[in-house]
Amino acid sequence: MKEISKNVVLGYQYFIRPKGNDLWQIFIKGTTDAFRYDWNIRTDELSEIGHYIKKK
């Protein structure tokens, strides 16, 4: 995976929504990029990981 900037990991906007039993979708928006993943809170596993970079 490409290096992810600290801005997107820390982010300034967070969106969290349930996707099913014990599964949550996390979306973190930074100034130049965004990061999303699904998190199973029961097993602590991440899936559907995506990193998006803003086009200039």
C-alpha positions in Angstrom: 0.0 0.0 0.0 1.2 3.5 -0.8 2.4 5.7 2.1 -0.6 7.4 3.7 -0.2 10.9 5.0 -0.6 11.7 8.6 -3.4 14.2 7.6 -5.7 11.4 6.5 -4.9 9.2 9.4 -5.6 12.0 11.8 -8.2 13.5 9.5 -10.5 16.4 10.1 -13.8 14.8 9.2 -14.9 11.3 10.2 -17.9 9.5 8.9 -19.0 6.2 10.6 -22.0 4.1 9.7 -23.1 0.6 10.5 -23.0 -2.0 7.6 -24.3 -5.0 9.4 -23.8 -7.2 12.5 -20.5 -6.0 14.1 -19.4 -4.4 10.8 -18.9 -0.6 10.5 -17.7 1.5 7.6 -15.2 4.2 8.5 -14.4 7.1 6.3 -11.7 9.6 7.3 -11.2 12.8 5.3 -8.0 14.8 5.3 -7.0 18.0 3.4 -5.6 16.2 0.4 -6.7 12.6 0.7 -9.2 10.2 2.3 -9.1 6.8 3.7 -11.9 4.3 4.1 -12.3 0.8 5.4 -14.8 -1.6 6.9 -14.1 -2.7 10.5 -15.4 -5.8 12.2 -15.6 -4.8 15.8 -16.0 -8.3 17.0 -12.9 -9.8 15.3 -11.0 -6.5 15.0 -10.4 -7.2 11.3 -10.2 -4.5 8.5 -11.5 -5.1 5.0 -12.4 -3.1 1.9 -9.5 -0.7 2.5 -9.2 2.3 0.2 -7.0 5.3 -0.1 -8.1 8.3 -2.3 -5.9 11.3 -3.3 -7.5 14.6 -4.3 -6.7 15.5 -7.9 -5.0 18.9 -8.4 
